[in-house]
Amino acid sequence: MTTTVCYHRFGMTNETVAGADLEEQVDRVLEEIRPYIHSHGGEVNVIEVTPEGVARLQMVGSCNGCPMSMLTMRLGIERLLAEKLPQLKGAEAVFVDDFEWPESEG
């Protein structure tokens, strides 16, 4: 399936991302909001896109633990992804505490 994604900010118009998987498309769309996130000392990483079509994203740097990061997630990232990639079912933030870390043997 080919999805049309517009990157007006980068001088591309109606760029078709042929052959790119959904995870890569999410990452490319996030490039539009990354300058804002970087200006606050943060970063957003794509962890995965679930089989159900939910993008799982990790906000790191100064975004990790910042109360405003959820506002950025809801009003910035989710809105942008819904606009550019309507086939996504949603986006969710993944926190360090959400991971199950193996116990170290020592």
Secondary structure, DSSP 8 states (H G I E B T S, - for coil): --EEE--GGGT--SEEETT--HHHHHHHHHTTTHHHHHHTTEEEEEEEE-TTSEEEEEEEETTTT-TTHHHIIIIIIIHHHHHH-TT--EEEE--GGGS-------
